[in-house]
Amino acid sequence: MVVQKDREKQLSSALKFEPKRILVFRIGHLGDTLVALPAFWALRKRFPDAHITLLSNVSAKNAGYPTAQGVLPAKGLFDEFISYPNEAGKAASALGFLKLGAAIRMGRYDTLAYLMTRNRDEGRVKRDLSFFRMAGIGQHFGTKHLMTNFLPENGKAPLPEVEPEYKYLLKCLSEEGIIDAGQGISTDLLLGGDESVKAVSWIELNAGDTLAGKNFVAVAPGSKWESKLWPEEKYAEVLSRLITQKNIFPIIFGGPEDRDKGERILQKLGMGANAAGELSIREAAAALQQCKLYLGNDTGTMHLAAAVGVPCVAVFAAIDYPGRWVPFGDNNVVLRKAVPCEGCHSPICKFNHECLEIGIEEVCQACINLLDRSGFK
């Protein structure tokens, strides 16, 4: 008991006072939210009695983008959610910040957990902290590791391999003594109830009347970024081989914008089911739990699959640093080709997708190896 109290005292050494109301600042899209799950759960474990609120953003231009509130559990992790739109124009942006500052002040938060991405430079960090101080937040943590591990958004080739984003976020907490660096990680989405019932019902309706004996493979051939798209005809060929060699049943995942692509792939295969645009994010996560493998691009769906424990074969464009956005766990295969233009961080490719010249045989073999390693029958 004494040892435990000493440890808690040591972990709290970076804090002027024990937080009672914490505001967690983490923005981005689906993947950005999911890779932060281990850090979110570490905070909840460390401060079980605190009122913890997540501050995230929504896209005013892209209303279809999943929100943090749409994927995270409604209860058990955060007590409250605040979001703000990325509005265009200086006037709209200024008004949005005034409204956000007022909302934060009304929340009476005493502590800020700053869990932003590594492309936040020192100037932007200081600007953010100044805003939160003006909104009444007296202390903060999470910036020390960021300030010494800044990653330029457009790196120059050859790019160094970096630690995964989820490990970086945990270090933002551990290096300031907020959490123990050696503790385990959790990616629990607290799925259950209606979400699981809806997912199972959808699969039974679209893939057969029973789940028993079905070798479901999740396929995500889409992406919001054109530069990340491995050709759909190559996905069709890999899946055709897996159907023949491993008796798999493909299920397409993604948003409504991916549905037509999924239909074209399944038409070539003559079998499979298309869940793109038909399930909510959390229902999709529950459906992914029924799959033996994820095959797809570097997408939010990939991180969703990894969060629920599905092994991943992911085809990565070389638009970012190697290692940064790899999925959770060790039972995954990431296929990425280094090219002279790597690190472009561009949604549209200007060089004929050279980094995505990854062969069908290589992808197919990676899937077979992972399926065999997982005891696939």
C-alpha positions, -999 to 999 in steps of 0.1 A, spaced: 0 0 0 28 24 9 46 15 -24 15 22 -44 11 56 -27 47 65 -34 42 55 -71 11 77 -74 30 106 -58 58 101 -83 34 99 -113 17 131 -101 50 150 -97 44 170 -130 11 183 -117 6 213 -94 -26 198 -82 -46 167 -87 -70 173 -116 -108 172 -111 -119 183 -145 -97 174 -174 -101 186 -210 -84 163 -236 -74 181 -268 -72 157 -298 -85 165 -332 -85 148 -366 -105 121 -384 -113 85 -376 -78 72 -376 -65 101 -355 -91 92 -328 -85 55 -328 -48 57 -325 -53 78 -294 -74 50 -277 -44 37 -255 -37 72 -243 -74 79 -236 -77 47 -215 -44 54 -197 -58 88 -186 -91 72 -175 -72 46 -155 -49 72 -139 -77 96 -131 -107 74 -124 -127 100 -104 -120 130 -126 -146 144 -150 -128 140 -184 -140 157 -216 -128 152 -251 -124 183 -273 -123 173 -310 -132 188 -343 -157 182 -371 -153 190 -408 -175 218 -420 -165 209 -457 -169 172 -453 -200 165 -433 -197 127 -439 -164 124 -420 -168 102 -389 -167 121 -356 -149 111 -324 -182 109 -307 -194 85 -334 -167 59 -327 -159 62 -290 -182 47 -263 -209 70 -250 -200 61 -214 -171 46 -196 -142 65 -212 -152 102 -215 -178 119 -194 -185 146 -221 -177 155 -257 -171 190 -272 -165 196 -308 -161 226 -330 -163 230 -368 -133 239 -390 -151 269 -406 -137 287 -436 -130 324 -435 -114 346 -409 -147 359 -395 -163 325 -391 -131 311 -376 -128 340 -351 -164 336 -341 -159 299 -337 -130 304 -314 -149 328 -292 -178 303 -289 -153 275 -281 -135 296 -255 -168 304 -238 -178 268 -237 -145 257 -222 -148 284 -195 -183 273 -186 -169 238 -182 -146 249 -154 -117 227 -165 -86 228 -143 -63 207 -165 -55 203 -202 -43 170 -216 -26 181 -249 -26 151 -272 -20 166 -306 -2 151 -336 36 155 -341 33 180 -369 23 207 -344 53 231 -343 64 251 -313 46 283 -324 12 265 -328 17 247 -295 23 280 -277 -7 296 -294 -29 267 -284 -17 269 -247 -23 306 -247 -59 301 -259 -66 275 -232 -51 296 -205 -74 325 -215 -103 300 -213 -94 295 -177 -74 262 -176 -46 265 -150 -23 236 -158 -15 213 -187 6 182 -197 14 164 -228 36 189 -247 71 180 -236 76 149 -258 59 167 -287 83 197 -285 113 175 -288 99 151 -314 83 175 -339 79 159 -374 77 183 -404 46 175 -424 65 173 -457 96 153 -449 125 148 -473 134 113 -487 148 91 -474 124 93 -445 135 78 -411 112 52 -395 94 67 -365 75 52 -336 38 45 -341 14 74 -333 -2 55 -305 32 49 -288 41 86 -293 9 97 -275 16 74 -246 51 89 -243 35 124 -242 20 112 -209 47 90 -195 76 114 -201 59 140 -178 52 114 -151 15 112 -157 14 75 -164 37 46 -160 57 39 -192 55 2 -187 18 -2 -183 -2 -22 -208 -24 -7 -235 -61 -8 -241 -80 -2 -273 -114 -13 -259 -144 4 -277 -168 -11 -252 -189 -26 -280 -220 -46 -272 -258 -44 -271 -276 -31 -301 -243 -25 -320 -234 -62 -319 -269 -74 -326 -272 -51 -357 -238 -62 -369 -245 -99 -366 -280 -95 -381 -265 -77 -411 -239 -104 -417 -264 -132 -414 -287 -114 -438 -260 -106 -464 -236 -134 -459 -257 -164 -450 -280 -176 -423 -252 -186 -399 -218 -173 -389 -205 -207 -382 -178 -219 -406 -176 -187 -425 -141 -173 -431 -149 -136 -433 -122 -113 -446 -128 -75 -442 -118 -55 -473 -114 -17 -474 -104 -7 -509 -113 30 -505 -99 61 -489 -107 98 -486 -73 104 -502 -68 94 -538 -31 91 -532 -37 61 -509 -57 40 -533 -42 6 -544 -60 -3 -576 -94 -20 -572 -86 -46 -599 -56 -57 -578 -79 -62 -548 -102 -82 -569 -74 -105 -581 -60 -110 -545 -95 -118 -532 -101 -142 -561 -69 -161 -552 -79 -162 -515 -113 -175 -523 -97 -203 -543 -69 -211 -519 -84 -203 -485 -122 -204 -490 -126 -168 -477 -158 -148 -479 -150 -111 -485 -170 -82 -469 -164 -47 -482 -162 -20 -455 -161 18 -459 -183 48 -463 -211 55 -488 -185 68 -512 -169 33 -513 -200 14 -522 -198 15 -560 -161 4 -558 -172 -25 -535 -199 -35 -559 -175 -36 -589 -151 -58 -569 -178 -82 -558 -193 -84 -593 -159 -96 -605 -157 -122 -577 -193 -134 -580 -196 -135 -542 -192 -115 -511 -212 -88 -492 -210 -50 -493 -213 -32 -459 -199 1 -472 -223 29 -461 -247 5 -445 -234 4 -409 -225 30 -384 -189 32 -373 -195 13 -341 -217 -13 -359 -189 -17 -384 -165 -23 -356 -187 -50 -342 -190 -66 -377 -152 -65 -380 -149 -86 -349 -164 -115 -369 -136 -113 -395 -104 -133 -396 -84 -107 -415 -84 -71 -427 -71 -63 -462 -70 -27 -474 -55 7 -476 -42 29 -449 -76 40 -436 -96 46 -405 -112 12 -411 -78 -4 -407 -73 12 -373 -109 1 -364 -101 -35 -373 -69 -34 -353 -86 -19 -323 -110 -49 -322 -81 -74 -326 -83 -82 -363 -49 -90 -380 -42 -65 -408 -26 -66 -442 -23 -30 -451 -11 -14 -484 5 19 -475 13 48 -498 46 64 -489 31 98 -483 41 99 -446 69 86 -424 73 48 -423 60 34 -390 39 64 -380 4 51 -388 9 13 -385 -20 -5 -368 -20 -17 -332 -3 -49 -323 24 -72 -337 2 -95 -358 0 -72 -389 18 -68 -422 24 -33 -436 35 -32 -473 51 1 -482 75 11 -510 101 38 -504 103 62 -534 122 95 -541 90 115 -536 80 99 -503 67 122 -476 46 143 -499 16 142 -476 -6 150 -506 -42 138 -510 -36 137 -548 -6 118 -563 15 138 -589 38 109 -598 16 81 -611 14 63 -578 49 50 -579 49 42 -542 18 19 -547 35 -3 -572 32 -32 -548 26 -66 -564 -5 -88 -562 16 -118 -553 32 -100 -524 -1 -89 -510 -17 -123 -515 12 -141 -498 11 -117 -469 -26 -125 -464 -20 -162 -466 9 -160 -441 -12 -140 -416 -42 -163 -419 -19 -194 -414 -2 -177 -384 -36 -170 -369 -46 -207 -371 -70 -201 -400 -88 -232 -412 
